[in-house]
Amino acid sequence: MIQVNNLSKEYSGTTVLNIESLEIPKGQSFGLVGNNGAGKTTFFSLLLDLIQPTTGCVLNNEIQVNTSEDWKPFTASFLDESFLIGYLTPEEYFYFIGDLRGQNKADVDALLIRYEEFFNGEILKNKKYLRDLSKGNQKKVGIIATLIGNPEVIILDEPFANLDPTTVNRLKKIIKELADNPSITVLVSSHDLQHTVEVCDRIVALNKGELVKDMPTTKETLQELELFFAV
Ligand SMILES: Nc1ncnc2c1ncn2[C@@H]1O[C@H](COP(=O)(O)OP(=O)(O)OP(=O)(O)O)[C@@H](O)[C@H]1O
């Protein structure tokens, strides 16, 4: 269970995120939507302890995220993967991440075989550096890397961006499989309302840093969101 208490973030005196209270139960597939600048990436960055809150805190299973090394079961992929990427081939990168998460080569290989169709196994053979891959292929590598080491919480910031339609469908299948696992919590942010509604069982909308909608996914959710964002 992730708990958010009185969480806010300011930059130069301007509040960009302000969430009084939010709970994300273990096993939930949680969709975060909102216009450009609404605060989605800020929220995820706070969950991941990549930035410090101005007020409040985030707890994972009652452990405050930035006070203990024990909270680190979160993995994440972001829209722009380039910050992860030096002069490493995808294969070197996967083994490097595996090493960080206590996975041996055989564990990583098993995962790569399992998801070969999604991330396009060809990427491994051509030995290009990650920085020289297309944006979509970088994205695929970033997403698969989040799955290494059996994380409890997987954060996918704009996972559908830059992916072709076939790959989007494969990704939706993967997210639904993860969502069906009661011990895995998946958090997805996206501008694609339809994809988000399809893979998430709860949708939260942010507007200018404030939580403006919080609803379970039903048959009406997509229409409701489309009307909301059409205003
Ligand atoms: N380092 C920073 N310094 C100043 N302002 C920032 C910084 N990082 C984010 N912001 C501001 O915080 C607000 C929320 O940004 P954020 O990236 O969280 O939005 P978002 O919902 O992810 O947007 P998008 O859909 O465009 O990716 C924006 O107004 C942004 O300009």
The ligand as an SDF file (V2000), in Angstrom:
LIG
                    3D

 31 33  0  0  0  0  0  0  0  0999 V2000
   12.6320   21.4780  -12.0570 N   0  0  0  0  0  0  0  0  0  0  0  0
   11.5540   22.2530  -12.2160 C   0  0  0  0  0  0  0  0  0  0  0  0
   11.6200   23.5830  -12.0160 N   0  0  0  0  0  0  0  0  0  0  0  0
   10.5320   24.3710  -12.1540 C   0  0  0  0  0  0  0  0  0  0  0  0
    9.3160   23.9130  -12.5160 N   0  0  0  0  0  0  0  0  0  0  0  0
    9.2020   22.5920  -12.7380 C   0  0  0  0  0  0  0  0  0  0  0  0
   10.2990   21.6940  -12.6050 C   0  0  0  0  0  0  0  0  0  0  0  0
    9.8700   20.4460  -12.8920 N   0  0  0  0  0  0  0  0  0  0  0  0
    8.5540   20.5520  -13.1890 C   0  0  0  0  0  0  0  0  0  0  0  0
    8.1710   21.8370  -13.1000 N   0  0  0  0  0  0  0  0  0  0  0  0
    6.8140   22.3560  -13.3410 C   0  0  0  0  0  0  0  0  0  0  0  0
    5.9020   21.5520  -12.6220 O   0  0  0  0  0  0  0  0  0  0  0  0
    4.6720   21.4850  -13.3420 C   0  0  0  0  0  0  0  0  0  0  0  0
    4.2440   20.0360  -13.4530 C   0  0  0  0  0  0  0  0  0  0  0  0
    5.1340   19.3860  -14.3510 O   0  0  0  0  0  0  0  0  0  0  0  0
    5.0530   17.8450  -14.6420 P   0  0  0  0  0  0  0  0  0  0  0  0
    6.1950   17.5080  -15.5330 O   0  0  0  0  0  0  0  0  0  0  0  0
    4.9070   17.1230  -13.3800 O   0  0  0  0  0  0  0  0  0  0  0  0
    3.6630   17.7450  -15.4390 O   0  0  0  0  0  0  0  0  0  0  0  0
    3.0900   16.5290  -16.2880 P   0  0  0  0  0  0  0  0  0  0  0  0
    1.6730   16.3700  -15.8650 O   0  0  0  0  0  0  0  0  0  0  0  0
    3.9680   15.3460  -16.1780 O   0  0  0  0  0  0  0  0  0  0  0  0
    3.1350   17.1590  -17.7390 O   0  0  0  0  0  0  0  0  0  0  0  0
    3.3130   16.4780  -19.2020 P   0  0  0  0  0  0  0  0  0  0  0  0
    2.0290   15.7790  -19.4990 O   0  0  0  0  0  0  0  0  0  0  0  0
    3.5090   17.6900  -20.0690 O   0  0  0  0  0  0  0  0  0  0  0  0
    4.5070   15.5860  -19.1610 O   0  0  0  0  0  0  0  0  0  0  0  0
    4.8890   22.1890  -14.6740 C   0  0  0  0  0  0  0  0  0  0  0  0
    4.3740   23.4830  -14.5980 O   0  0  0  0  0  0  0  0  0  0  0  0
    6.3970   22.2320  -14.7890 C   0  0  0  0  0  0  0  0  0  0  0  0
    6.8300   23.3400  -15.5380 O   0  0  0  0  0  0  0  0  0  0  0  0
  1  2  1  0
  2  3  1  0
  2  7  2  0
  3  4  2  0
  4  5  1  0
  5  6  2  0
  6  7  1  0
  6 10  1  0
  7  8  1  0
  8  9  2  0
  9 10  1  0
 10 11  1  0
 11 12  1  0
 11 30  1  0
 12 13  1  0
 13 14  1  0
 13 28  1  0
 14 15  1  0
 15 16  1  0
 16 17  2  0
 16 18  1  0
 16 19  1  0
 19 20  1  0
 20 21  2  0
 20 22  1  0
 20 23  1  0
 23 24  1  0
 24 25  2  0
 24 26  1  0
 24 27  1  0
 28 29  1  0
 28 30  1  0
 30 31  1  0
M  END
$$$$
